Structure formats: structure tokens, C-alpha cells
Amino acid sequence: MEEQQSPGSAGGGGERSLQDLEVEKENLAHEIAPEEEEEDEESLPHSEILDIFEEGLAQLVQDPLLCDLPIQVTLEEVNSQIALEYGQAMTVKVLKADGEIMPIVVVQNATVLDLKKAIRRFMELKQQREGGVKHVSWRYVWRTFHLVFQGEKLEDDSTRLKDYGIRNRDEVTFVKRLRKK
């Protein structure tokens, strides 16, 4: 059997002390140049970074404030939910012709145009998540349908929703325009 020698003594312990020196050198390098760690993080493949991000998002969405959001949530949806919580936004329930109700979040002083843009964004996200229709002609949609609140058409895109009397959780419906002959 070989005798173990202390790290400072001559003989077989030389390898061990070299390893110790290497470890110390590496530790010092990390203390002196912390940007190396950032480079290591940047060298992760995109797929791994995406996985880490999605795990973090999944944990975030479990929060009671954000639990209504889908798992594949966007930053825009998170910001909208936070704005709702602080009273800076409102939810307008938009009733489609097929009976589906779309909860659309807009800022408190939103215009009809802002509501239309939010409806478009809501539908685009829904289609991406469900793999539905690839393209919708929104020009056609707005030429063919009115948005109506309590029997009043929301015709002027620059008018604020407040001016039509629309408040949080009010319902707006899509109504097909009558063709003029």
C-alpha cells in the first residue's frame, strides 16, 4: 500500500496540489471577471433558453392575479391583466354572432378603434394557439359588421368607449350591417 502524503510534500501529492491550484485559479478568474458567467449563459442553445423561459412563465401564471391567463401567455396579456388589477384597464365582453363571448381588455380611456385593435389581437392569439384560420380580412369584418352597445352603433372610431357609456364588464355585440340597395 502507498502512503498518502500531505499536499505540500514531494511525491504522489503533486497531482493533487496542481488540481487545487487549478480550482483556485478558476475561482479567482470568476471573481475577477464575472462577465464570463454571462457569456456562459449566452452560449446556451435557443431551445434551452426557451424551455427555461416557459418554465418561469408557467410558474408566474400560477399566481392568483394571473391565473386566468393561458399557459402560452404574451407580455401584452400579462401587462393587460396587471392594468386591470390596478384599475387602469377594463374588460369589454364582445359577443360574436355564434354566441361566443370574447373578454377584451382595453385601457380606461380607449376609443372604438382601440377596441377593434384589441379584438383583432385577441383573435390572432386565439388562432395561433388553436391552429385555426391563418388569415382574416379585418377590412371585410369591419365593412360587414357593426359593434353595438345597448342598441347604439359604435361608428366613430375616434370616440371614446366612455362616451358611449361603456364601462368595465359591459357587453358589446357584433351585428351584421344591413346592405343598402
C-alpha positions in Angstrom: 0.0 0.0 0.0 1.1 3.5 -0.8 1.3 6.1 1.9 -0.7 9.2 1.4 1.4 12.3 1.6 0.3 15.8 2.5 -0.3 18.2 -0.4 2.9 20.1 0.3 5.2 17.1 0.4 7.1 15.6 -2.5 5.9 12.5 -4.3 2.4 11.5 -5.4 0.7 14.5 -3.9 2.0 16.8 -6.6 -1.0 16.0 -8.8 -3.4 16.9 -6.0 -1.8 20.2 -5.4 -1.9 21.0 -9.1 -5.7 20.3 -9.1 -6.1 22.5 -6.1 -4.2 25.3 -7.8 -6.4 24.9 -10.9 -9.5 25.1 -8.8 -8.2 28.2 -7.0 -7.2 29.8 -10.3 -10.7 29.1 -11.7 -12.3 30.6 -8.6 -10.2 33.7 -8.8 -11.0 34.1 -12.5 -14.7 34.1 -11.8 -14.2 36.7 -9.0 -12.1 38.9 -11.3 -14.2 38.5 -14.5 -17.9 37.9 -13.6 -18.8 38.7 -17.3 -17.5 35.2 -18.2 -20.6 33.8 -16.4 -22.8 36.0 -18.6 -21.0 34.6 -21.7 -21.7 31.1 -20.4 -25.4 32.0 -20.1 -25.4 33.5 -23.6 -23.9 30.3 -25.1 -27.0 28.2 -24.2 -28.8 27.0 -27.2 -32.0 28.9 -28.0 -34.2 25.9 -27.3 -32.8 25.6 -23.7 -33.4 29.3 -23.1 -36.9 29.0 -24.4 -37.6 26.0 -22.1 -36.2 27.9 -19.1 -38.4 30.9 -20.0 -41.5 28.8 -20.5 -41.0 27.1 -17.1 -40.7 30.5 -15.5 -43.8 31.7 -17.3 -45.7 28.6 -16.1 -44.8 29.4 -12.5 -45.7 33.1 -13.0 -49.2 32.2 -14.4 -49.9 30.2 -11.3 -50.1 33.4 -9.3 -53.7 34.2 -8.3 -53.6 37.5 -10.1 -52.5 35.9 -13.4 -54.3 32.5 -13.2 -56.9 33.4 -15.8 -54.2 33.8 -18.5 -53.3 30.9 -20.9 -50.0 29.0 -20.4 -48.6 30.5 -23.6 -49.1 34.0 -22.3 -47.7 37.0 -24.0 -46.1 40.1 -22.3 -49.1 42.1 -23.6 -51.5 39.8 -21.9 -49.6 40.0 -18.6 -49.5 43.8 -18.8 -53.2 43.9 -19.5 -54.0 41.8 -16.5 -51.9 43.9 -14.2 -53.5 47.1 -15.6 -56.9 45.5 -14.9 -55.8 44.8 -11.3 -54.8 48.4 -10.8 -57.9 49.8 -12.4 -56.1 51.2 -15.4 -58.0 49.0 -17.8 -61.4 47.4 -18.3 -62.8 44.2 -19.8 -65.4 44.6 -22.5 -67.3 41.4 -23.3 -67.7 41.2 -27.1 -70.5 38.8 -28.1 -69.9 37.2 -31.5 -72.8 36.1 -33.8 -72.1 32.4 -32.9 -72.7 33.2 -29.2 -69.0 33.2 -28.1 -68.1 35.9 -25.7 -64.6 37.3 -26.0 -63.2 39.1 -22.9 -61.3 42.1 -24.5 -59.1 44.2 -22.2 -58.6 47.8 -23.1 -57.4 50.9 -21.2 -59.9 53.0 -19.4 -59.9 55.8 -22.0 -59.9 53.6 -25.0 -61.5 54.6 -28.3 -63.6 52.4 -30.6 -60.5 51.9 -32.7 -58.6 50.7 -29.7 -61.3 48.2 -29.0 -61.2 47.0 -32.7 -57.5 46.6 -32.5 -57.8 44.6 -29.2 -60.4 42.3 -30.8 -58.1 41.7 -33.7 -55.2 40.9 -31.4 -57.3 38.6 -29.3 -58.5 36.7 -32.3 -54.9 36.4 -33.8 -53.6 35.0 -30.5 -56.5 32.6 -30.3 -55.9 31.4 -33.8 -52.2 30.9 -33.2 -52.9 28.8 -30.1 -55.7 26.7 -31.7 -54.1 26.5 -35.1 -57.3 27.9 -36.8 -57.8 30.1 -39.8 -54.5 31.6 -41.0 -55.7 34.9 -42.3 -58.8 37.1 -41.5 -59.6 40.1 -43.6 -60.3 42.7 -40.9 -61.2 45.2 -43.5 -64.0 42.9 -44.6 -65.1 42.2 -41.0 -65.5 45.9 -40.2 -67.2 46.6 -43.5 -69.7 43.7 -42.8 -70.3 44.1 -39.0 -71.0 46.9 -36.6 -70.1 46.9 -32.9 -73.3 47.7 -31.0 -73.7 48.7 -27.3 -77.3 48.9 -26.0 -78.7 49.4 -29.5 -76.3 52.2 -30.4 -73.8 51.5 -33.2 -70.2 52.3 -32.4 -69.5 54.0 -35.7 -66.9 56.7 -34.9 -63.5 55.1 -34.4 -62.2 58.2 -32.6 -64.9 58.3 -29.9 -64.0 57.0 -26.5 -65.9 54.0 -25.2 -66.7 56.0 -22.0 -68.6 58.5 -24.3 -70.9 55.6 -25.4 -71.4 54.7 -21.8 -69.3 51.6 -21.9 -67.9 50.6 -18.5 -66.0 47.6 -17.1 -67.7 44.2 -17.9 -70.2 45.8 -20.3 -71.2 43.7 -23.3 -70.8 44.9 -26.9 -72.2 42.7 -29.8 -71.2 42.2 -33.4 -74.2 42.9 -35.6 -74.3 42.3 -39.3 -74.7 45.5 -41.3 -77.8 45.8 -43.4 -76.9 46.2 -47.1 -78.1 49.3 -48.8 -79.8 48.6 -52.1 
